[in-house]
Amino acid sequence: MAASHLPPPSFAPPRRVRPRALAQPSASSSTAAVKSTRKREAVAVTSPPAPAARRAGEAASLADAWRQIQGEGDWAGLVEPLSPLLRDEIVRYGELVAACYRGFDLDPASARYLNCLYGKGSLLREVGLPDAGYVVTRYVYATPAANGCSRWIGYVAVASDQAVRRLGRRDVLVSFRGTVTHAEWLANLMSALEPARLDPSEPRPEVRVESGFLSLYTSDESGSRFNGGSCRQQLLSEVARLMGEYKEEEVSVTLAGHSMGSALAVLLGYDLVELGLNRSGEVPVTVYSYGGPRVGNAGFRRRCEDLGLKVLRVANANDPVTKLPGVFLNEGSASKLPWGAGAGAYYTHLGVEVALDFFDVRNYPMCVHDIEEYLALLKCPQVKKSKKKQLLNNYKDGGHGVMEAFMAMARRFLEEPRLDLILWAWLHAAMQEDEE
């Protein structure tokens, strides 16, 4: 298969393409187009929701309710219906993730190719977030094992003194972009479980994660002038430094990422709590995942739960990336496959899910995974609802029954195993292009 006939996809967000979202509105809340659910194997809630947690989504300020918003109580009473305060925080962290795409240089002719276009002091301002309230302290680089070439993957930042008063604590933020280069796609689609072994004193062979994500997290390009170690070494070093600098303050650690970046955020979160770098549980560690894939097996999920890692997954029901890896062997099919269920041989999501539902047949497949589309739906659910009605009316008025039928087939297609064939074709194209 020639690469020129089937180019590998890039999930970097398009230039503000406005979606025609087909959300499934809920009449029970103001977030009509947002459908929030908790997966069967999500983090269990062992106690009833506290009144303070319920008030957090209604009237309390973020400074008063930040612990509930960061996952204390596993977001009980805040997810369905979606709390306005939690929704605002999901959007806020999503914008800080989108900054990674807006600042990434993909021009091969540029001197900054595969790096950030801007310096740490100007990044957030240049990408349209001058009032974000964070100071970027370090850029983070990762090395896909497929070609050993280091590239910019995100940044570490800390809340400014002014933002601390609004947030209620000193927030240490790590933000990751998703997959945009061929080598990253190769790493992402390895789809094999292997022991994480991030704590040398206690390897825990039952805790297994996807090999491509683990490789991206731990690989090191020794000759890089940027890296200063693997992605993991850079992150652990900087987070530990900031934790030490603000040891006298109330601190939270927030890890936010899209697509591949959400997998790195989950791995970092697990690493921090496994090593006890969160002051042995005193500091809450929360992952905000946008369009994220599965990262590990049931043993990994259980260990993250035991250590108190909080993961909030924002996922479009029509996004194929959220169904990978493990299209066949996953938390839903494990009960039907007893030979694999007890061996930790299947992938599973972890955490609590905020489920979205949008689809645009005119901009498929990119729209269903684009973080800008995720954020647009969260910001303006009522606008999305009206656009859906308008789009359907246009089809009916114009006699486009075929288009409506096609949209229904496309939705069903995303749920079928044939999705693996598409992704394999993308992978094959990426390999062909890298060889040329």
N, C-alpha and C positions, 0 to 999 in steps of 0.2 A: 504494500500500500504506500503510495508516494505521499510524502509529507505535504506536497503542494496541493494535493486533492483534499486533504483533511487536516487542517492546521490544528495544533493543540489549543485548547481553550485558555483564556485568561479570565480569571474572576475578579480582576481589578474593576472597580465600579466605572460604568460609562459616565460620560459627561452629562450628569443630571438629566438622564432620560426619564421623562415623567411616565409612571406606570399607569396602566389601566387595570387597577387591582380588582380582582374578583373575590373580595373577602366575604366570609360568611358572617353577617352581622348578628349580634346578640341583642335582643330587645331588653335584656335585664340590666344593662349598664350603659354608661356614656361612652365606653370604649366599644362601640357597636361592632366594628369590624375586627376586633381582636378577640380571639377565642382562646382562653387560658385554661390549660388542663394540667393535671399531674399524672405522670406515667405510673404504670402499675409498679415498676421497680424503682421509682424515685425514692428520695430520702424519706424515710418514714417519720411521721410526726407522732411522738409518743405522749404528748400532753396537749390539752385543748389550747386554742389560741388565746393569748393574753389580751385583755382589753386594750392595753397600750398599743399592741400590734395592730389591732383593728382600727384604732383611732389614727394610727400613723398614716393610713391612706385617706383619711378624711380631713383632719384639721391640724394635726400636730406638725410642727416644723421639722425639717430634716435634722437640725441640730438636736432635737429632742428624741427623734425616732430612728436615728441612723443605724443603731444596732439591729433593729427589726428589718430595716431596708437592706442591710448587708447580710441578712439570712438567719439571724437569731430566731429560733422557732421555725426554721425552714419555710419562711414566708407564709405561714398559716394566716388565712384571712386577708392576704394581700394580693393573691394571684387570681382568684376567681370570686367576684369580678376584679379586674386589675386595678389596683390602687393608683390614683392619679400621682401620688408622690413616688411610688415605685416606678410607674411609667416614665416620669420625668427623669429619674435616675438612669433607667435603661437607655433613654434617648441621649442623656448627657455622656454616659460612658461610650455609647455607640459613636457619637461624634468624635470622641477622642481616639477611637479605633479608626474611623474614616480618615482621620488626619494622616495616618500612616500611608494610605493610598495617595492622598493628595500631595504628599511630600516626596513620593518615591519617583526616582528618575529612571524611566524605561527607554530613554533615547540612546541607542548604541553609539551615536556620534558625540555624546556629551562626555565631558571629563568626569562627571559625577554618575556615570552609568551604573545602575544597580545600587546606588547609594542615595542618601537624602539630598534633596535640592537645597536645603537651607541649614543654617547652623542651629545649634541647640537653643540659643537665646531668641531666635526669631521664628522657629518652626510653627508654633501654635498661632502666632499672629499672621504669618504668611498663608496659612491654610484656612483662614477665616475664623479663628477661635481666639481673638485677642483677650477676651475676658474669661477664659477657661478657668483661671485661678490656680494653675499649676506651673511649676518651674521645672523644665526638662533638665535632668542632671546627667543623663548618659544615653548614648545611642547603643543599640544592641544589634549584633551581626550574627548570622547563622551560616553554616556551611553544609549544603546538601552533599551527601556522600557520592551522589551520581557524578559530579564533576569537580568537587573540591574547591569551588570558587565561592569566596565569601560575599555575602550581600546583606544590605541593611534590612532588618526585619521588624524594627520597632524602637521603642524608647522607654526609659524609666523617668518618672517625674514625681514630684512631691507637692502637696498643696501649699500654697502661699499662706503667709500669716493672715491675710485678709480673708482668704477662702476658709481657713480653719474655723473662723467664727460662724460662718454659714453652714459648714459641713458638720460641725460639732466635734471634730477630731482632726488630727494630722493624717491625711490620706496619702499613702505611698502607692503610686499607680504604675503598672507595667502594661503597655499597650502593644499589641501585635497585629500586623497585617496578615492577609491570607495569601494564597498561592497566586503568583503572577508569572513565574518563569518555568521553563521546561524542566530544569533539574529538580525544582521543587515538586513538580507533578510526578516525576519519577519516584522521588522519596515518598510522596503521599500514598502512592498506589502499590507499595510493596505488599501490604495487607497480610502480614504474618505476625502472630503474637510471640513475644519473647519476654523473659523476666526483666523487670525494670532495673532491679539491683542498684538503686540509687543510694542506699545506705550500706556502705561496705561492712559495717559491724553486724548487720542483720539483713541478708540478701532477700529473704522472703520470695522463694521461687514461685509461689502461687500467685503473686502479684505480677500480672503480665500485661504488656501494652503493645500497641502497634509498632512494628519495627522501624517503619519509615519515619514516624514522628519522633521516636526515641533517638534515631540516628541524627536527625536534624537538630535535636536538642543537645546532643552530647558531642557531635563531631567537631573537630578543631582543625583549622587551616593554620599551621604553625608559621607560615611565612607572611600572613596577612598583616598589613600595617594598621588595620582597624581592630581586629578581634580582641587581642589580649586574652586568648583562651577561647574555649567553646562557648556557645550560646549559654549553656548552663553555668559555666564558671563566671561569665560576665554578670549574669543576673543574680546569682547567689551572692557574689561579692558586693554588688551595688545595693541590693536590698538589705544585706547585713550592715553595710555602712550607714545607710539611712536609719535603720532601726537603732543603731548605736547613737547616732547624732540626736535622735529625738526620744531617747530612752526615758526622759522625765515627763513625756507627754502621753496623752491617750492617742493611740495610733491604730489605723486599719491598713490592711494590704489588699488592694484591689487589682485583679489581673483580668484584663479585657482583651478579647481577640475575635476575629472573624475567620471562619473557615479553618484552614490550617493553623492560623493564629490562635484560634480557640483551643486547639489540641495542645499547642505549646503552653497556653495559659493554664490548662488543666495539669499538665506535667509539672510545670513550675509550682503550682499550688500544692500538688502532692509532695514534691520535693521539699518545700518549705516546712510543711507540717510533719513530714516523716523525720526530718533532721531536727525538728524542734526550734527552727529559727524564728518562729512566731512567738517566742518567749514561752515555749511549751504550752501553747493554747491560750495564753493571755490575750494575744493580738488576733482579732478575727481575720481570716484569709478568705476572700470571696472571689469567685470567677464569674464574670459576665461573658457568656458565650453567645455568639451570633452566627447562625448557620453552621454550627460545628458538627463534625463527624463523631462517631464513637471513638474512644481512645484506648480502652482496655477491656479486660474480661471482668467476670463477676468478682474475682478476688481483688482486683484493683478497686472496683466500686465499693466493696465492703470495707477495704482498708481506708479509703478516703472518708467514708462515713464514720468509721471508728475514730479517726483523727480529727473530725470536726471540720473538714474542708467543705465549704458551701459553694454550690454551683447552680447558677440560674441560667438555663438554656432558653434562648429566644430562637424559635425554629419555625420556618415556613413549612406548612404541611406538604407543599409541592416542591420543596427543595431537595434534589436527589443527594446532595452532599450529606445531609443530616441522616440519610439512610445507610451511609457507608462508614467504615467497612462493615462487613457482616451482613450483606444482603440476605444470605441464606442462614447463617449461624448467628443468631442474635437473641436478645432477651425474650422476644416474642416466640421464636421457634424452638427455644431450648427445651421447653416442657414436652415437645413432641419428639425430641431426640435424646433419649435417656443416655445413650452412649457418649454424648458430648456434654450433657448438662453437669455431670459431676466432676468433670476433668478441667473445668475452666477453659474450655476450648472455644467458647463463643464470645462475641463482642456484646457489650451492653452500654447503654447511656447511663449517666449518673446525674443526680441532682434533681431539681424541680424545673418543669418546662412551662414556658409561656408560649403558647402555640398561636401562630399567625396563619392566615390562609389567603394567599394572593397568587394570581396567575395572569399572565398576559400572553395570549397566543401570538400576538404580533411581534413580541420581543422575546420569544422563547429560544434557547433555554436560559439566557443570561439573566433575565429579570428575576427569576425565582430565587437566585442566590445573591444578588447584588445587595450589599449592605445599605446603600443609599435607599433602595426600595424598602428594606426592613424599617429604616428610620422614618421614611415618608409615611408608611402605614401607621406607625405608632404615634406620629405627630398629629396626623389629620384623619382619624378613622371615619368621621362623618363625611368628609370630602371623598374618601375612597368609596364609601357606600353609594353616594350620589353618582360617582363616575361609573360604578358597576351598573346601576340602573340605566344610565344613559347609553352605555355600551350595548347592553342587552336589547334596549329599545331600538337602537340603530340596526342591529341584526334582524330583529323581527320586522321592522318597517321596510327594510330592503330585501326581505325574503331570503336572508342568509341562514336558512336552517342548517345548511351543511357546515357552516362555521361553528355553530353551537354544538353540533354533533362532534366536530373535530376536537373542540375544547374538552368535551367530556371524555373522549378517547385519550387525549393527552394526559388528563388527570389520572386515568386508570393505568396508563402506560408507566407512569412514575412509580407505581406500586408493584410492578412486575419485575421478574428476574432479568428481563431483556435489557434492563438498565446497565447491567454489567457489560454487555456487548458494546454499548456506546462508549463507556469509560475505557474499555480495552482498546477500542479504536483510537481514542484520544492518546492513550499511553503509547501505542505503537507509532503514532505520528510523531510524538515527542522524541522517541528513540531514533526515528529516522532522521529528524532534523538535527539532533545533537551529533549524529555521525557524519553529517555532511560538512 
